[in-house]
Amino acid sequence: MNTIAKNKTIGNDVLARGSEIEGAQATNITRPLLKWAGGKTQLLGEIIPKIPKKYGRFIEPFFGGGAVFFAVHPTGGIIADSNPELVNLYRSVADDVDGVMAQLRRYENTEEVFYAARALDVTKLSNIEAAARTIFLNRTCFNGLYRVNKSGKFNVPFGRYKNPKILDEDALKAASELLSKTTIICGDYKTVLKENAQTGDFIFLDPPYLPVSEYADFKRYTKEQFYEEDHVE
């Protein structure tokens, strides 16, 4: 199996903007749907040329914002994450992107709407309602962070941006086309790899970062955290 090492700083601030990345297998880069702590958009120009030209399937068990996946455009790939809200978002965009976009059109960029959306009980929403809520909160919360408390509740404050792009139709439609051809799994990375990885597959491992200080904690993407021993494992 081909594997890129976990969470190495691959290069400087190299962002490949436009329609092509040198050495990439894909010529059209789909924009990630979410801003994500530790996202690799800024490093695509360094990462893409290191991906083998030939491999079985593309497997990414710590999907997050999926910048590398959306740049490579793998056919028949497998993506996974342990965050059920994130997985629901991608499944909903794959299955009913028009429904997700219709829900997003209902949102306004106000503090009142933000906190009302944040307070919603996700378990009582339909899949497309929950997916639109995830996108809305990500686009309008402070610094685009995704963080939950010990109860699994999203707790990032309002971002006060003047004109965030809540509805990006082009990105959503392009993502839907790609995701509809992809296996999307909600699960632990070890189980995902054990049940799916085969010889010749390319596996991109990008687990949550270890915090550099007491206050720089970006590993709480679910109510179960990702610890140092998980990285060692």
PyMOL commands that set and color helices and strands:
alter all, ss='L'
color gray80, all
select helices_A, chain A and resi 41-50+67-72+84-95+97-104+111-119+122-124+127-140+142-144+169-179+189-196+228-232
alter helices_A, ss='H'
color red, helices_A
select strands_A, chain A and resi 2-4+58-60+78-81+183-186+202-204
alter strands_A, ss='S'
color yellow, strands_A
deselect
rebuild
show_as cartoon
